[in-house]
Amino acid sequence: MSLTPQNLRSLLHNLTDNFHHFLRNNSDWFPFESSTAEVMSWVPRVDIEEKADKYFITADLPGVEAKDIKISLDNNVLVIEGQRNIEKIQDEHSYSRMERFSGTFSRRFTLPTAVDETQVEAVSKLGVIRITLPKAAKSAHTRFIEVKTADEVY
């Protein structure tokens, strides 16, 4: 059997189905169903919007206080990281399902154009953080670079 895009798609679909079937039937083994779930890392969902003069990054961070979020920008790489702490549950055995995680999170984005780092802002409201990243101003004039011959340089 040759590996065509259609065959590859079918193989991946079957693999995904089998994996989900395994997880459903082995919930005692799968850590999301056990008490270890509360200390795992998680990945917040993010929307990225580009306008002519700025980028907007909106991240869902329910239950995360602004003081627990760290945002850094270095060489056009934006990093959003932090921690969500859910109150400790007294009797874990009274729950039939626990899906809310606490623990650390980290997202990293490489921006396609330079950003004016002095004008970056982040605002948190109702568990959603919105980061505004103004694009760096482009040079107002064209700069011409002289091409030298090798004899002039060496």
PEVEN-V261229 format. One record per residue. N is the residue number from 1. PSI is psi in whole degrees, -180 to 180 (NA if undefined). BURIAL is 1 if it has 16 or more other C-alpha atoms within 10 Angstrom, else 0. Layout:
# PEVEN-V261229
n,psi,burial
N,PSI,BURIAL
N,PSI,BURIAL
This chain:
# PEVEN-V261229
n,psi,burial
1,126,0
2,153,0
3,93,0
4,165,0
5,-37,0
6,-43,0
7,-40,0
8,-43,0
9,-42,0
10,-43,0
11,-44,0
12,-39,0
13,-45,0
14,-41,0
15,-43,0
16,-45,0
17,-45,0
18,-38,0
19,-46,0
20,-40,0
21,-43,0
22,-45,0
23,-41,1
24,-37,0
25,-5,0
26,44,0
27,-23,0
28,-33,0
29,-36,0
30,124,0
31,-21,0
32,-18,1
33,-2,1
34,179,1
35,-13,0
36,-13,0
37,-30,1
38,-11,1
39,10,0
40,158,0
41,161,0
42,166,1
43,114,0
44,149,0
45,143,0
46,141,0
47,138,0
48,127,0
49,136,0
50,127,0
51,177,0
52,-35,0
53,-2,0
54,166,1
55,149,1
56,130,1
57,123,1
58,126,1
59,136,1
60,115,1
61,63,1
62,135,0
63,7,0
64,123,1
65,151,1
66,-35,1
67,-17,0
68,9,0
69,132,1
70,126,0
71,131,0
72,154,0
73,119,1
74,123,0
75,47,0
76,21,1
77,118,0
78,131,1
79,127,1
80,121,1
81,162,1
82,-158,1
83,140,1
84,128,1
85,111,0
86,139,0
87,142,0
88,132,0
89,129,0
90,-49,0
91,92,0
92,-26,0
93,-11,0
94,-9,0
95,138,0
96,-17,0
97,137,0
98,112,0
99,-12,0
100,128,0
101,150,1
102,161,1
103,-170,0
104,157,1
105,157,1
106,133,1
107,143,1
108,131,0
109,131,0
110,121,0
111,138,0
112,-20,0
113,164,0
114,148,0
115,144,1
116,96,0
117,-25,1
118,-15,0
119,7,0
120,136,0
121,150,0
122,132,0
123,132,0
124,131,1
125,124,0
126,41,0
127,10,0
128,131,1
129,137,1
130,121,1
131,127,1
132,124,1
133,94,1
134,138,1
135,147,1
136,142,0
137,137,0
138,155,0
139,136,0
140,-18,0
141,158,0
142,135,0
143,123,0
144,137,0
145,127,0
146,135,0
147,120,0
148,158,0
149,160,0
150,-32,0
151,-33,0
152,-30,0
153,-42,0
154,NA,0
